[in-house]
Amino acid sequence: MSAYVYVEGGGTASLDRRCRAEFAKLLKKCELERMPRLVACGSRANAYKRFQAHHRTKSAADYIVLLVDSEEPVADTEKPWQHLGERDKWSRPGGATDQQVFLMTTCMETWIISDHAALHEHYGHCLQEPALPPAVNIERRPRNEIQDGLSRATRTCSNAYKKGKRSFEILGKLHPDALRDLPSFTRMRRILQERLKPQ
């Protein structure tokens, strides 16, 4: 079986490389028995289109995954296609299952601000931790609140948070155990561990 993850992120050749490399670092820490091939797609819409195209032509043994921001809180973590259908009007390709979609709820920055140890390692003493949104029910918070909080908490740092290269630099430093209270991340880790066992 071959496994592919079509992920939102990147957009240029250098950002695509960084996106793949840093997501791979995080997934390796998830103790997967086999690593999937990561495909950086730029926008959410492009990730969906590329997922659709591969899903139509995949072999029966292939495991094809879509990984994108949810953009808004998710009503049922176990039903990501329902969320994407209601919010984005994205249709579920024929034969696709909910185990082929993982959502960063509500955005990748939710993962980043949930690992305070990684933030301190990356930003040092200039990190203004009180500016970060509270961790309670973090996946229910609007993405703008999360992204703005991270920007405020790092605004005095020389490497202040920005989408792109800087966001991927932090991503690779995250540890799955620090994200265990995030239902969407925990779901992704559990399913990938189950699906990527050696055949």
PERA-V113013 format. One record per residue. N is the residue number from 1. RES is the residue in three letters. SS is DSSP state (A for helix, B for strand, O for the rest). PSI is psi in degrees with one decimal (NA if undefined). Layout:
n->{N	N}
res->{RES	RES}
ss->{SS	SS}
psi->{PSI	PSI}
This chain:
n->{1	2	3	4	5	6	7	8	9	10	11	12	13	14	15	16	17	18	19	20	21	22	23	24	25	26	27	28	29	30	31	32	33	34	35	36	37	38	39	40	41	42	43	44	45	46	47	48	49	50	51	52	53	54	55	56	57	58	59	60	61	62	63	64	65	66	67	68	69	70	71	72	73	74	75	76	77	78	79	80	81	82	83	84	85	86	87	88	89	90	91	92	93	94	95	96	97	98	99	100	101	102	103	104	105	106	107	108	109	110	111	112	113	114	115	116	117	118	119	120	121	122	123	124	125	126	127	128	129	130	131	132	133	134	135	136	137	138	139	140	141	142	143	144	145	146	147	148	149	150	151	152	153	154	155	156	157	158	159	160	161	162	163	164	165	166	167	168	169	170	171	172	173	174	175	176	177	178	179	180	181	182	183	184	185	186	187	188	189	190	191	192	193	194	195	196	197	198	199}
res->{MET	SER	ALA	TYR	VAL	TYR	VAL	GLU	GLY	GLY	GLY	THR	ALA	SER	LEU	ASP	ARG	ARG	CYS	ARG	ALA	GLU	PHE	ALA	LYS	LEU	LEU	LYS	LYS	CYS	GLU	LEU	GLU	ARG	MET	PRO	ARG	LEU	VAL	ALA	CYS	GLY	SER	ARG	ALA	ASN	ALA	TYR	LYS	ARG	PHE	GLN	ALA	HIS	HIS	ARG	THR	LYS	SER	ALA	ALA	ASP	TYR	ILE	VAL	LEU	LEU	VAL	ASP	SER	GLU	GLU	PRO	VAL	ALA	ASP	THR	GLU	LYS	PRO	TRP	GLN	HIS	LEU	GLY	GLU	ARG	ASP	LYS	TRP	SER	ARG	PRO	GLY	GLY	ALA	THR	ASP	GLN	GLN	VAL	PHE	LEU	MET	THR	THR	CYS	MET	GLU	THR	TRP	ILE	ILE	SER	ASP	HIS	ALA	ALA	LEU	HIS	GLU	HIS	TYR	GLY	HIS	CYS	LEU	GLN	GLU	PRO	ALA	LEU	PRO	PRO	ALA	VAL	ASN	ILE	GLU	ARG	ARG	PRO	ARG	ASN	GLU	ILE	GLN	ASP	GLY	LEU	SER	ARG	ALA	THR	ARG	THR	CYS	SER	ASN	ALA	TYR	LYS	LYS	GLY	LYS	ARG	SER	PHE	GLU	ILE	LEU	GLY	LYS	LEU	HIS	PRO	ASP	ALA	LEU	ARG	ASP	LEU	PRO	SER	PHE	THR	ARG	MET	ARG	ARG	ILE	LEU	GLN	GLU	ARG	LEU	LYS	PRO	GLN}
ss->{O	O	B	B	B	B	B	O	B	O	O	O	A	A	A	A	A	A	A	A	A	A	A	A	A	A	A	A	O	O	O	O	O	O	O	O	B	B	B	B	O	B	O	A	A	A	A	A	A	A	A	A	A	A	A	A	A	O	O	O	O	O	B	B	B	B	B	B	B	O	O	O	O	O	O	O	O	O	O	A	A	A	A	A	A	A	A	A	O	O	O	O	O	O	O	O	O	A	A	A	B	B	B	B	O	O	O	A	A	A	A	A	A	A	O	A	A	A	A	A	A	A	A	A	A	A	O	O	A	A	A	O	O	O	O	O	O	A	A	A	O	O	A	A	A	A	A	A	A	A	A	A	A	O	O	O	O	O	O	O	O	O	O	O	A	A	A	A	A	A	A	O	O	O	O	A	A	A	A	O	O	O	A	A	A	A	A	A	A	A	A	A	A	A	A	O	O	O	O}
psi->{135.6	142.2	136.8	138.3	116.0	109.5	140.4	128.1	155.1	-141.4	-23.3	166.7	-44.3	-39.8	-34.3	-43.5	-45.8	-41.4	-49.5	-44.3	-43.3	-36.5	-38.3	-40.3	-43.4	-43.1	-34.4	-33.7	-12.4	3.4	45.2	141.7	-25.0	144.4	135.5	163.6	125.5	133.6	109.1	128.9	-0.9	-114.0	163.0	-47.0	-39.9	-36.5	-43.3	-44.1	-41.8	-36.3	-48.1	-48.4	-43.8	-37.8	-36.0	-30.3	3.8	155.9	164.8	-26.8	-13.0	145.8	110.8	129.5	144.3	129.0	109.2	163.5	145.2	-22.4	-32.6	160.2	148.3	129.5	-42.6	109.9	-31.4	0.5	63.5	-32.8	-34.7	-43.8	-47.7	-31.9	-43.3	-41.2	-46.4	-6.3	29.4	128.0	147.1	122.3	149.5	127.8	-9.3	147.0	168.1	-20.7	1.4	6.9	129.6	135.9	132.8	104.2	118.6	-5.4	169.4	-29.9	-22.8	-42.7	-45.2	-47.1	-10.7	-13.6	86.0	-31.3	-42.4	-38.0	-43.8	-38.3	-39.8	-42.4	-20.0	-148.0	-14.9	-11.2	126.8	83.3	-36.2	-19.2	-13.6	145.1	149.2	147.6	-17.2	127.2	41.9	-31.5	-7.4	-4.5	145.9	144.6	-32.4	-36.7	-41.2	-48.8	-41.1	-38.6	-41.0	-39.1	-42.0	-41.1	-21.0	10.0	-25.3	0.6	147.2	-25.7	45.1	147.0	135.3	148.3	148.3	-137.5	-43.6	-35.8	-38.7	-31.0	-39.1	-38.2	-44.5	-15.1	-8.6	152.3	132.2	-34.7	-28.7	-14.4	12.5	-18.4	3.9	108.1	-39.9	-38.9	-43.5	-38.9	-46.6	-47.2	-44.9	-47.1	-42.2	-39.5	-39.7	-43.9	-22.1	30.7	148.3	141.1	NA}
